């Protein structure tokens, strides 16, 4: 295929197929794994571009998948945010969603753009059986969010976007990866369960993964500059226990990625 591909390694735990409409991303998340893979500086990675021939190649790929009856979900996207600053001008993601719907293919969106990403809810809501809307939730503390994800939408804005998708009948999910401050991730789970207002939660599935690539390039320099301390094993074990107990109690669907499985096993439970 030309644009759609099969993710490998840990990325394969999130989706069987994926497509990226852009190169690089302006959100500036210091933990971004893709910045290291792009073999460029942090500053250069902040300058996204539209992939050459992306829509033509994507249309051909979608037609071929539809003709083959391939119903694997396609994720938009792994290596960039589908609602980075260029989407306002070029509407690449919106065009891709239209092509997916036209071909009856299943897809999911993963973004940190908050309100900007809600612009396509009208399109997604025409075929909610084909789509899922997802957002990354990493920080409950606004100051930490601004420090680590300087140009992304606020956590509150992302929560509001999730609620908006749910109201439209669009299935929702969250990526809680990387878990950087375990307690904050527990607080985020509680927030999405909406226990304060005693209403049903607005997240259909949770996908939770660890913080794995410390020691690489820009990220290592950044964590040293802010004095970040990686949580000890005991804290990870307690996090795994609390998270699973909370999600089980409220009947939530969830996936703990393979890197967190040893901590779950240490608690005497598996999933």
N, C-alpha and C positions, 0 to 999 in steps of 0.2 A: 504493500500500500504506500501511498505517497505522503499523506499527512497523518492519518490515523495509524497508531502503532501499539504494540503490546509492551507495557511497562515491565521492567525486570527488577529483581531484588525486592527490597522493602516496598518500593512503589507498587509492585504487583499485588500487595495485600490490599490495596485501596481500589484497584480497578483492573479489569482484564484488558480494556482498551482505553486509549487516551488520544487527545489531539490538542495541539497548542497553536493558537492563532497568531501569537506574537513571540518575539524573542525578548528576553529580559523583562524587568519589571521595576516600576518606580516606587513601590511601597517601602523599600528600604529595610525589610526585616533582617536584623543582624544575624539571626539563626538560619537564614535561608540556605538550604542544602544546594540549591541550583546555582547560586552565585559561585560556589566553588567549582561546580561542574562546568560552568561557562568559561573557565580559565581567563577571567578578566578581573579587574579591580572592582571593589565595592562601588566606587563612584561611576564606573562605566556601566555596571549592571543596572544602575538607576535610569538608564536611557533606553526604553523599549522601542522596538520597531515591529512593523507588520511583516510577517513571513512572506517571502516572495512566492507568488502563485498559490497562496494558501486556499483561497476559496475554490478555485478551479480544481485543485488537487483533492480538496475535501469533498466536493460534489461527486467526483469520480469514485472516491473511496466509498462514500455512502451508497451510491447506486450499486456498487459491487457487493457490499455487505448485505444490502436489501435483497438483491437477486439470489444470494447464497442462503438467505434465511437466517443470517447471523444475528442473534438477539443479545449478544454480550453488551453490557452497558459501556458507554463511551464517556470518559471523564474530560471535562473542560475546566481546568487543565492542571498539569503537574509542574511545568517548568516556568510558568508565569501566572499572573492573575488575569482571568478572562475579562475583567473590568478595570484594567489599568488605565492610565490617563489617555491612551490613544483610542480606547473604545468609544469615547464621546464623539470623536471625529469620524472614525472609519466604520463603526458598527460591525466589526468582524464577527464578534460573538453572536450578535443578533442574527446575522446572516447564517451562521453555522447552525444555530438552533432551528431556524426556519427550514434548512436543508434536512436536518435530522427528523423533524416532524413530517416533512413531505415524504420521507422514505420510511416512516414508521419505525425508526430506530430508537432504542432506549439510550438515555444519556443522563448525566448528572453534572451539576455545576459546583465548583469549589472556589470560594472567593473570600476576600477580606475587605471588599469595597463597600459593604453596608448599603446605604441608601442608593448609591449609584447602580448597584446590581438589581434593584427592584424594577428598573425600567423595562425589563423583559418578562416580568410576571404576567403581563397580559398575554404574551405569546405562549409561555409555558402553561398557563392555565387552560389553553384550548385543548391540550392533550396531557393532562396530569398523569395519565397512566403510563406515559413514556418517560417522565422526567423525575428528577429529585433535585432539590436546592440545598446546597451545603455551605457552611462557613467555618472558618478556623477560629476557635476560641482558645486563647492561651493565657490571657491575663485578666484577673478580676480587678486588680489595682490599676487605676487610670495612669498613674505616674510610671509604673513599670511598662504598661502598654506603649506609652509615648516614647519611652527610652528604647525599647526593643523593636517596635514596629512604627517608626516615626511618621510614615506617610500613609499608613493604612487607616481605615475607618475606626472609630472608637468601638470598644466592646459593646457599649449600649446600643450604638447604631446597628451593629450586627445582630444583636438580640431582637431589635425592632424589626429588622428585615426578615428574620426567621419567623416571627409572629405574623408578619404580613403574608409570607408565603403560605403558612399554615391556614390562614383565613381564606386564602384563594383556593384551597384544596390541593396545593402542591406539596408532595411529600418532602420532609426535611431531614437533615442530618448535620452533625457537627464533627469536625476533625479536631480532636484535642491532642495535637501533636505539633511541636514537641511539648511534653510536660516539663516545664522549667522550674516552676514553684509548685510542688504537689498540692499544698493547701489551697492555692488559688484555683487549681483545677477542680477540687472538691467544691469550692464556693460557686464555680461556674455551673457545675452539674445541678446544684441546688437552685441556682437562678433560673435555669432552663426548665426545671420541674415546676416552677411557678407556685411553690408551696405557700408563699406569703398570701397570695390572693385566692388560695384554695381552688385553683382552676386546673384542668388537665394541662400537662406540659405541652410544649410546642415543638419538641424535637422527637422525631421518629426513630432515630438511630444515633448512637455514639460510637465513634472510632477513636481509640486512645492509644498513643504511642509515646515512647520515651525520647530522651535527648541524647542522640547517639554520636554526633560528629564533632564533639569538642576536640580541639587540638588542630583543626584545619584552618590555616590562613587567617582571613579577616575575623572569623568568629573567635578564634583564640585570642587575638589581639583585643577584641572588644570585651570579652569577659574578664580579661586581665585588667583592662582600663576601669571597669566598674566594680571590680572586686567580687565577682560572682563566685559562689562556692557550690559545687555540685553536691546535691543531697546525698547523705550516707545511705547505705543499703537498708538500714532499719527504717528510715523514712519512706523509702520506696515500698517496702513491704507493707507498712501501715497504710500508705496511700492506696495500694492495690486492694487491701482488705476493705477500706472505707468506701472506695469507689464502687467495687462490686456489690457490696452490701446495700449501698444506696440505690444502685440501679436495679438490683433484684427486688428490693422492697417495693419499688414503684412499677415493676413490670416492664422495664425498658429493654429494648433491643440494643445490643452493644457488641463491639469487637475490641478485645485487647490485642494489640499487635504482638508479634512473636518476641520482641525485645522485653516486653513486660511479663511474659509468661513465667519466667523463673521466680519473680516476686509473688505472683499469684500462687504458684506451687508452694512457696515458703509459708503461705498462710494456710495451706492444707486444702485449697480449693482450686479448681480449674474451670476454664470456660472455652 
